[in-house]
Amino acid sequence: NRIISGNTPFDGALQYIETNPVGPKRTFLMPRVRLSANGDFTLKSDEWQTLPFSIEILKLAQYEAVYVDGEPYTP
């Protein structure tokens, strides 16, 4: 677990798991990304909570940039 305040970006891996009620359920893995804050997080509100951030997908030399269900993704 890590908490970062301010505009300091964070480098690491990102896994996104889809759990759609209809349609395919896929797992996306990005071995190297850079996350940075992109807005404010309101702790008290009557609205849905959102955590806005920007993601820059980077590429490691021995890996592809994005994998879907364990296979390299090429759009």
N, C-alpha and C positions, 0 to 999 in steps of 0.2 A: 504494500500500500504506500502511496506517495501523495503528498499534498504540496501543490506548488501555487504560490500567489504571484501576482504580477504578470509580466509578459514573457517569462522564461519558457522557451519551448522544451519539450520532453521527447527524447528519442527512445524507441523501443519497438516491440512487435505488437500487432493488433489482430485479434481474432474477433470476427463478427458472425454470430450464429443466427440464421433466420429461423423463425418459428411461425410461419404463415399459416392461418387457418385453412386457406385454399391455395393450391399451387405447390411448387417445389420448395423443399426445405434444404437450404444449402449452408455450408460453412465456408466463410472467406477467411484466409490467412494472409496477412501482409507481414513478412519477416522483419521489415524495417520501415518505420514511419516516424514522422515528426509531428507531434501534437502541440498546438498552441491555442491559448484562450482567444475567443473571438466574440466578446460581449460580456454581459453581466449575468450573475446568478442571483436571483432574488430568493432569500431565505423565507420570507413571510409574504404570502400572496394568496389571492383567491383563484388564481389562474394555475394551469398545469405548469409544473417545474420543468425548465429546460436548461441544459448545459451546453451553450454554444461553443464550438471549437473548430479549428481548421486542421485538416489532415493533409500532410504532404507525404506521398508514397515514394519511398526511396528504394534503391536496389542494391543488395549485397552482391558481391562478385560471383559467389558460387550458387546463388538462388535466383529464381524469377521474382518479379516484383509482387505478383498476386497469385495465390492459389485458391481454387474453388473445389471443395470436396477432395482435397489432397492432390489435385491435378493442376499443373500450370495453366493460368488463365490468359488467353489471348483473344481480345475482342474482335 
